[in-house]
Amino acid sequence: MSSFVIEGGHRLSGTIRPQGAKNEALQIISAVLLTKEKVTVSNVPEILDVRNLILLLEGMGVKVTRHEKGSYTFQADEIDPEYILSADFVAKCAKLRGSVMVVGPLLARFGRAYFPKPGGDQIGRRRVDTHILGFMNLGADQEYDHDKKAFYLHVPEGKSLEGRYMLLDEASVTGTANIVMAAVLAKGVTTIYNAACEPYLQQLCKMLVRMGADIKGIGSNLLTINGVESLGGTDHRILPD
């Protein structure tokens, strides 16, 4: 069996720069799908999950420019609507846990999205009820596609997502983020009670506000979102992990 031998009593010195937080990066990078304009993100952690999410976005048609390590510009002005409904896209999403975060933006902007059971790291069961119920509260219909093994969420023809009051059954960070991203382009006012208020979610909300979203209560468990017609581009720096 391998082991570490640690001898104490030695003074430490030097500096480190923590990489960007993965959980924030997955939300922020997914949010670029909400606008046709350029979004530049810095301090991006170049780890497997994040790189795979970026590759997934490129497959959807997002233009990605890597300026230097950790610095990217995204522009989602030519998304392929057929690809995001394809079996290949759903299969790739199922292998990447962070892919759940693209559902809210896709539903908000295109009115339809598949929600496969997320894969990725094996650390036990993670509920997705909060996400799906939140989307349904905003007016999306859902049905299960047995061939793709995924929920198909879509806005009924002739309708749009509409804001409303909702009480989350758990203060899920990813669930709150997904619902917020769907709600920023919904018609009317969305009120989310028992919302998560972690720093990563605050960062997402602040970025969305800079893009033109109207979000009140950032940092609290009660978020009020006035839907807007469209969002613009912005620059964002991810918090250190």
C-alpha positions as CSV (number, residue, x, y, z in Angstrom):
1,M,0.0,0.0,0.0
2,S,1.4,3.4,-0.9
3,S,1.7,6.1,1.8
4,F,2.7,9.7,2.4
5,V,5.4,10.6,5.0
6,I,4.9,14.2,6.2
7,E,7.5,15.9,8.3
8,G,6.2,19.1,9.9
9,G,8.0,22.1,11.2
10,H,9.0,23.6,7.8
11,R,8.0,27.2,7.0
12,L,5.9,27.5,3.8
13,S,6.2,30.3,1.3
14,G,5.2,31.1,-2.2
15,T,1.9,32.0,-4.0
16,I,-0.8,30.1,-5.8
17,R,-3.7,31.2,-8.0
18,P,-6.8,29.0,-7.5
19,Q,-8.5,28.0,-10.7
20,G,-12.0,29.0,-11.4
21,A,-14.8,27.1,-9.7
22,K,-16.2,24.3,-11.8
23,N,-19.8,24.6,-10.5
24,E,-19.9,28.2,-11.5
25,A,-18.3,27.6,-14.9
26,L,-20.9,25.0,-15.9
27,Q,-23.7,27.5,-15.2
28,I,-22.0,30.5,-16.8
29,I,-21.0,28.7,-20.0
30,S,-24.5,27.3,-20.4
31,A,-25.9,30.8,-20.0
32,V,-24.2,32.0,-23.2
33,L,-26.9,30.1,-25.0
34,L,-29.4,32.8,-23.9
35,T,-28.1,35.4,-26.3
36,K,-26.9,35.8,-29.9
37,E,-24.2,38.3,-28.8
38,K,-20.6,37.5,-27.7
39,V,-20.0,36.6,-24.1
40,T,-16.3,36.5,-22.9
41,V,-15.5,34.4,-19.8
42,S,-12.2,34.4,-18.0
43,N,-10.7,32.2,-15.3
44,V,-12.4,29.2,-16.8
45,P,-11.1,26.0,-15.2
46,E,-9.8,23.8,-18.0
47,I,-10.8,20.5,-16.6
48,L,-12.5,17.6,-18.3
49,D,-16.2,18.4,-17.4
50,V,-15.8,22.0,-18.5
51,R,-13.9,21.1,-21.7
52,N,-16.6,18.5,-22.6
53,L,-19.4,21.1,-22.0
54,I,-17.5,23.5,-24.4
55,L,-17.2,20.7,-27.0
56,L,-21.0,20.1,-26.6
57,L,-21.7,23.8,-27.2
58,E,-19.5,23.7,-30.3
59,G,-21.4,20.7,-31.6
60,M,-24.6,22.8,-31.2
61,G,-23.2,25.5,-33.4
62,V,-21.8,27.9,-30.8
63,K,-18.7,29.8,-32.0
64,V,-15.9,29.4,-29.4
65,T,-12.6,31.4,-29.4
66,R,-9.9,30.5,-26.9
67,H,-7.8,33.6,-26.3
68,E,-5.4,32.1,-23.8
69,K,-5.6,29.5,-21.0
70,G,-8.9,30.1,-19.1
71,S,-10.2,32.8,-21.4
72,Y,-12.9,32.2,-24.0
73,T,-15.4,34.1,-26.1
74,F,-18.7,32.4,-27.0
75,Q,-21.3,33.4,-29.5
76,A,-24.5,31.4,-29.9
77,D,-25.9,33.1,-32.9
78,E,-26.1,30.1,-35.2
79,I,-27.5,27.2,-33.1
80,D,-28.6,24.1,-35.1
81,P,-32.2,23.5,-33.9
82,E,-32.2,20.0,-35.4
83,Y,-29.0,18.9,-33.7
84,I,-30.3,19.8,-30.2
85,L,-33.2,17.4,-30.8
86,S,-31.0,14.6,-32.2
87,A,-30.2,11.3,-30.6
88,D,-26.5,12.1,-30.8
89,F,-26.9,15.3,-28.8
90,V,-29.1,13.6,-26.2
91,A,-26.6,10.7,-25.9
92,K,-23.7,13.2,-25.3
93,C,-25.7,15.1,-22.7
94,A,-26.4,11.9,-20.8
95,K,-22.7,11.3,-20.4
96,L,-22.0,14.8,-19.0
97,R,-23.6,15.7,-15.7
98,G,-23.1,19.4,-16.3
99,S,-25.2,19.2,-19.4
100,V,-28.4,19.6,-17.4
101,M,-27.6,23.3,-17.2
102,V,-28.2,23.8,-21.0
103,V,-31.8,22.8,-20.7
104,G,-33.1,26.0,-19.2
105,P,-31.4,28.3,-21.8
106,L,-32.5,26.0,-24.7
107,L,-36.1,25.9,-23.5
108,A,-36.1,29.7,-23.0
109,R,-34.7,30.6,-26.4
110,F,-36.0,27.8,-28.6
111,G,-39.0,26.5,-26.7
112,R,-37.9,22.9,-26.6
113,A,-35.1,20.7,-25.1
114,Y,-34.4,17.2,-24.1
115,F,-33.5,16.4,-20.5
116,P,-31.7,13.1,-20.2
117,K,-30.8,11.5,-16.9
118,P,-27.4,13.1,-16.2
119,G,-24.3,11.0,-16.2
120,G,-20.8,12.0,-15.1
121,D,-19.2,11.5,-11.7
122,Q,-20.6,8.5,-9.7
123,I,-21.4,10.0,-6.3
124,G,-24.9,8.8,-5.9
125,R,-28.4,9.7,-6.9
126,R,-29.1,13.3,-7.7
127,R,-32.7,14.5,-8.1
128,V,-33.8,16.4,-11.2
129,D,-37.4,16.9,-10.0
130,T,-36.7,20.5,-9.1
131,H,-35.6,21.3,-12.6
132,I,-38.5,19.7,-14.4
133,L,-41.2,20.9,-12.0
134,G,-39.8,24.4,-12.4
135,F,-40.0,24.3,-16.1
136,M,-43.5,22.9,-16.0
137,N,-44.5,25.7,-13.6
138,L,-43.3,28.2,-16.3
139,G,-45.6,26.5,-18.8
140,A,-43.6,23.8,-20.5
141,D,-45.1,20.4,-21.2
142,Q,-43.1,17.2,-20.6
143,E,-43.2,13.7,-22.0
144,Y,-40.8,10.8,-21.7
145,D,-39.1,9.7,-24.9
146,H,-38.3,6.0,-24.4
147,D,-36.1,5.8,-27.5
148,K,-33.8,8.6,-26.3
149,K,-34.3,7.7,-22.7
150,A,-34.9,11.4,-21.8
151,F,-37.7,13.8,-20.9
152,Y,-38.8,16.0,-23.8
153,L,-39.7,19.5,-22.6
154,H,-41.5,21.8,-24.9
155,V,-43.6,25.0,-25.0
156,P,-47.1,24.2,-26.5
157,E,-47.5,25.6,-30.0
158,G,-48.7,29.2,-30.0
159,K,-47.7,29.8,-26.4
160,S,-44.6,30.9,-24.5
161,L,-43.0,30.4,-21.1
162,E,-44.9,32.6,-18.6
163,G,-43.7,33.7,-15.2
164,R,-45.4,32.7,-12.0
165,Y,-44.9,32.1,-8.3
166,M,-43.3,28.8,-7.3
167,L,-42.0,27.2,-4.1
168,L,-39.1,24.9,-4.7
169,D,-39.2,21.7,-2.7
170,E,-35.5,21.9,-2.1
171,A,-33.0,24.8,-2.4
172,S,-31.2,23.2,-5.3
173,V,-28.3,25.3,-6.7
174,T,-28.5,23.8,-10.2
175,G,-32.3,23.6,-10.1
176,T,-32.5,27.3,-9.1
177,A,-30.0,28.2,-11.8
178,N,-31.8,26.3,-14.5
179,I,-35.2,27.8,-13.6
180,V,-33.7,31.3,-13.5
181,M,-32.1,30.9,-16.9
182,A,-35.5,29.8,-18.3
183,A,-37.4,32.6,-16.5
184,V,-35.3,35.6,-17.6
185,L,-36.9,35.3,-21.1
186,A,-40.4,34.2,-20.0
187,K,-43.3,36.6,-20.1
188,G,-44.3,38.4,-16.9
189,V,-43.0,38.0,-13.4
190,T,-41.5,34.8,-11.9
191,T,-41.1,34.6,-8.1
192,I,-39.0,31.7,-6.7
193,Y,-39.3,31.0,-3.0
194,N,-36.8,28.7,-1.3
195,A,-34.3,29.6,-4.0
196,A,-30.6,28.7,-3.5
197,C,-28.4,31.7,-2.7
198,E,-24.9,30.2,-2.9
199,P,-22.1,32.5,-4.4
200,Y,-22.1,30.5,-7.7
201,L,-25.8,31.3,-8.2
202,Q,-25.2,34.9,-7.3
203,Q,-22.5,35.1,-9.9
204,L,-24.8,33.7,-12.5
205,C,-27.6,36.2,-11.6
206,K,-25.2,39.1,-11.7
207,M,-24.0,38.1,-15.1
208,L,-27.5,37.8,-16.4
209,V,-28.3,41.3,-15.0
210,R,-25.3,42.7,-17.0
211,M,-26.8,41.0,-20.0
212,G,-30.1,42.8,-19.5
213,A,-32.1,40.5,-17.2
214,D,-34.2,42.0,-14.4
215,I,-33.6,39.9,-11.2
216,K,-34.3,41.1,-7.7
217,G,-33.3,39.5,-4.4
218,I,-29.9,38.2,-5.5
219,G,-28.2,36.6,-2.5
220,S,-31.5,35.8,-0.8
221,N,-33.9,32.8,-0.8
222,L,-36.5,34.9,-2.6
223,L,-35.9,35.8,-6.3
224,T,-38.1,37.9,-8.4
225,I,-37.5,37.9,-12.1
226,N,-39.2,40.2,-14.6
227,G,-38.9,38.6,-18.0
228,V,-37.3,40.5,-20.9
229,E,-37.5,40.0,-24.6
230,S,-33.8,39.4,-25.2
231,L,-30.3,39.5,-23.6
232,G,-27.1,41.0,-24.8
233,G,-23.4,40.1,-24.5
234,T,-21.1,40.7,-21.5
235,D,-17.7,39.9,-19.9
236,H,-17.6,37.7,-16.8
237,R,-14.8,36.4,-14.5
238,I,-15.4,33.2,-12.7
239,L,-14.7,33.1,-8.9
240,P,-11.7,31.1,-7.7
241,D,-12.6,27.7,-6.4
